[in-house]
Amino acid sequence: MAQIKVYYDRKGNTLTVWLGNPQDECICEETGDEVVLMKDAAGQVIGFERLNFSVGLSEPLGVAFEASAV
């Protein structure tokens, strides 16, 4: 079963989303929009990180997921 992992680092102001296995990370590429793409050895995107992402201290971070049938 595919798993998506979401990490929010309040202290570092980053939101990291893994679409694949984090251990397969081989290279990172900054897009210039405060987004870093993490890629495997084949160059496939397996995750991304949003820099300078913050949520108010009293606000919880909600995550919604929706999948469509193909």
Secondary structure, 3 states (H helix, E strand, C coil): CCCCEEEEECCCCEEEEECCCHHHCCEEEECCCCEEEEECCCCCEEEEEEECCCCCCCCCCCCCCCCCCC
